[in-house]
Amino acid sequence: TLPTLVILGPDGKIRHTNVAEAIDDYGVLAYPFTPEKFEELKEIEKAKTEAQTLESLLVSGDLNYVLGKDGKVLVSDLVGKNILLYFSGHWCPPCRAFTPKLVQVYKQIKERDAAFELIFISSDRDQESFDEYYLQMPWLALPFGDPRKPSLARTFKVGGIPMLAALGPTGKTVTKEARDLVVAHGADAYPFTEERVKEIEAKYNEMAKDWPKKVKHALHEEHELELTRVQVYTCDKCDEEGRIWSYHCEECDFDLHAKCALNEDANTTGGDNGAVKESGGPGGESKDGWVCDGHLCTKAC
């Protein structure tokens, strides 16, 4: 992968095959790039993670606030809440596709729990783009060009956007994969903990426990259809969206709702649970060294 930076020791032997990522993460602190130095940095990182609070993440000198729709909001007023950090940019097609869905989920969660908030961390290129994008959002934001952003991006290892990280009431990281949970489960994934994900999985398994594992269907006589977990699909019988469970043919990319496959009247599609069908938008668009593939915008090599 590029960039690649190989380190040679005083004896001319290879000390490390690529320290580019280490320099990106730690800068000069990574020198002299020895195993002992990387072990030391790992321990420092571990201690920092264990001591992490919302204020340690978001307060830097006089910068002790974020932007709200009615003015500044002190970080201290957010302590004790469940927080989502949303790394995104208006120029990024997958971000523009995901943001309206996230707005929907945000409003659903806020109706249930006032002790929840979301903070937008912008990758926009200018104030005008930031302002235009932020108009679409009902939540909080770091100011455009805020010097706290690079540190946050390093802490959460943001390699592509959109990226959604969840923090618990203590300010510690719950997950860096909250975007996937929002897409799969919508507001039902809140508060994005492992325990909540296990509860959802148990509910889905209970839903399908009495369904046959394989069926034959007149619409697809070539192969048996197998009960399969599919995040989002379109039923090939009723042409409506389905989630969670499908009677699926991998070879033919054929899907049926359970209710369509089993001729059931009950809702056996898994329900929407606020889950999000995400359209990635056009791929291939790049912006200042970023490449977008329809799902994610990442830094180009």
N, C-alpha and C positions, 0 to 999 in steps of 0.2 A: 504494500500500500504506500501511497505517497501523501504527505512528505515522509521520507525515511532519513533518520540521522543515526549513523553508526558511531559508537564510541570505542576508540582504541585506548588501551592502558599504556603506561610508560614502557612496558615490554613489547609493545606493538601487537599484542593479542587483542582480539575482540572482547571488550568488556560488556557491551550491550548492543544488540542488533538493531534497536530502534528506540530512541528516547524522545521522539517528537511529542508523543502524548504526555510524557512526564514533564517536559518543558512547558507544554500548554497548561498543565494542571498546577505545577509548582514553581515554574520559572527557575531562577538561579538557585533556589533552595535544593533542587535536585542534584546539583554538583556535589561530588565528583562522579555521580551515576554508578556507584558501587551497590552490590546487594545489601550491604549494611546501611547505606544511606536510604535506599528504598524501604527497608524494614523500619527504619526510624520514622520516615514520612508516613508509613502506614499506621504506626502507633499514634503519631500526632493526629492523623485523620480520624482514627478510632476515638480518641479522647475528645476531639472536637465534636464528633457526631453524638457522643454520649452526653455532652454538655449543651447540646443545641437547644436554643429557645427561640421563640419568635423574635424577641428583641435582639438576640445575637445575630440573627439573619438580616433583620430589616432596619436596625438602628446603626448609624455610622456618623459619629460626631453630632453635628446639628441636624442631620437628616434623620428625624425621628417620626416621620409622618408618611402617609400615602395620600393620594388624591381621591376624594369622593365627589359625587355629583354636586354637592353643596359646599365644597371647600376641602380643606385639609382634615384628615382623620389621623389622630395620634396612634402610633403602633401600640402604645400601652393600653389603648381602648379595645384592642383586638385580642389581647392576651386572654387565654382560656377558651377561645373559639376554635372550631374546626375550620381550617383555611385551605383553599386551593390556590396554587400559584400557576398562572396560565402564561406560558411563554408562547408568543404568537406575533404575527406581523401581517399587515394588510396586503402586502405584495405577494404573500404566499398563498397559492390556490387552495391547498388542503386546509389552511387556517381559515380562509374565508368560507369554506364549506362547513367546517366544524363549528365555528362560532355561533351561528343561529341555533344550532342544536344544543350547544352548551348554555345559551341564554334560557332556553326552555327548561333544561334540567336545573339550572340555578334557581329559577323562580319556583319550581316545584319543591326544591329542598328548603328554600327560605320560608315557604308557607308552613313547613313542618317544624323548622328549627331556626329560631332567630340567632342562635349562637353559631352561625355559619357565615363565612364570607369568602370572596374570591378576589384575588389581586392580579391584574393584568400587568405583565412585564413585556414591554414592547421591543420588537426587533425592527420597527419601522425606520425608514431612512431620513425622514424629516418631520418637523412639527406638524405640518399640514396633513400628512398621511396619518400620523398618530391621532390627531384631532378627529379626522373623518372616521377612522376605525373605532375610536373610543365612543363616538356618538351612538354606535350600535350596541353598546355594552351597558348593563345596569349596575355593574359592580365597581370596585375600587381599582386603582392603578398606581404604579410608580410613575413619576413624571417622565416625560420624554427625555432621553439622554441621561437618565439618572446614573450616577457613578456606582450605585449599589448593584446594578444589573450584572456586570462581569463576574462579581463575586458569587452572586446567586447562580449564574449559569455554570460556574465551575463547581459549586457545591452540589448541584443536581445533575452535573455531567450532561448538559443539554447539547446533544449532537445533532438534533433536528427539531423542527417545529411543524405543527403544534405539539407542545409537550405540557402535560398537566401533572403537577406534584401535589400530593395531599399531606397536610400537617395536622397532627392531633392537637388537643387542647393544651398540651405541655409545650408545643412548638417542635416536637420531634417529628421526623419524617415517617409517615404511615406507608406511603408508596409513591414511587416515581412513575407508575403505570396507570394513573387515574384516568387518563384519556381512554385506554382500552376498556376500563370498567364502565365508563360513561357510555361508550359506544355499545357495549354488550348489554348493560343492565339499566342504563339511564339513572334516574334519581333513586331507584331501588338499591343502587350500590353504596349509597351514603351510609356510614362515614368512611367507606373505602378500606376498612380494616380486613385483615385475614379472616377474622371471625365472621364478619358480614358476608364475605365471599363464600365461606363454607356454608353459611345458612342458606344462601341463594342456591348453591350447588345441591344441597340436600333437598330443597324445595323442588328443584327441577327433576331430580332423581325420583322423588316421591310421585311426582306428576306422571311419570312414564313407567312406573314399576310394573303395571299390569298390561302394558301394551305389548303386542308380539314384536319380537326382535327383527323378524323378516316377514314381508308380505309379497304376494303377487297382485298385480293390478292390471286391469284391462287397458289402461292408457299406456302401459309400458310392459308389454308381454315378453320382451327380449330378456330381461333380467329381473331377479328378485330385488325388491327395494329393502334397504336395511335401515333400521332406526339409528339415526346419526345426529350428533350435536352439530348444528350449523348456526352460526351467529345471526346472519340475515340472509334470506333467500326469497325468491318469488315462486309461489306454488304453480306447478305446470298444469293444474286442473282448474283452479278458480282464478288464477292470475293475480292473487292478492299476496301481500307481503307476509312472510312467516319468520319466526325467530325460535331459537333454542333447539327445538326438535324437528327433524324432517325425516320422512321416509325417502331415502336418497339412493341414487345410483351413481357411483363415482365415475364409472366408465362413460356414462352418457350425460353426466351433469344434469340429472333429472331429479326434481324434488316435489314432494307432495306434503301438504299439511297432514298431521295425524288424522284430523277430522275428515279430510278428503280421502285419505288412503283407507280409513276404517269405516267410512260412511257414518261418522258420528255427528250428532247435532251439537254436542257440547263443545265448548271452546277448548280445544286441545292443541292450540298453536303455541302455547307457552305464555300467552298474554303479552302486552307490550311492556308492562312494568316501566314505562317511560323510556324504554330502550331506544337507541338512536340508530337510524339508518343513515350512514354517512356516505356522502358522495364526495369523492376525492377531488373532483374538478379536473381541469386539463393538466396533463403531465408535461414534463419536458421544459417548462418555463424556468428560467434562471434569473437571479437577481444578485449582482455584486458577489459572484463566487458561490452562490447557492444553486442547487439543482433540485427540482421538484419532480417526484415520480407519481403524483396523484394521491399518495397517502401521507407523504412526509417531505419536507424540504430540509436538505442537509447540506453542509459545507462541501463544495466540490474540491476534488484533489487538484 
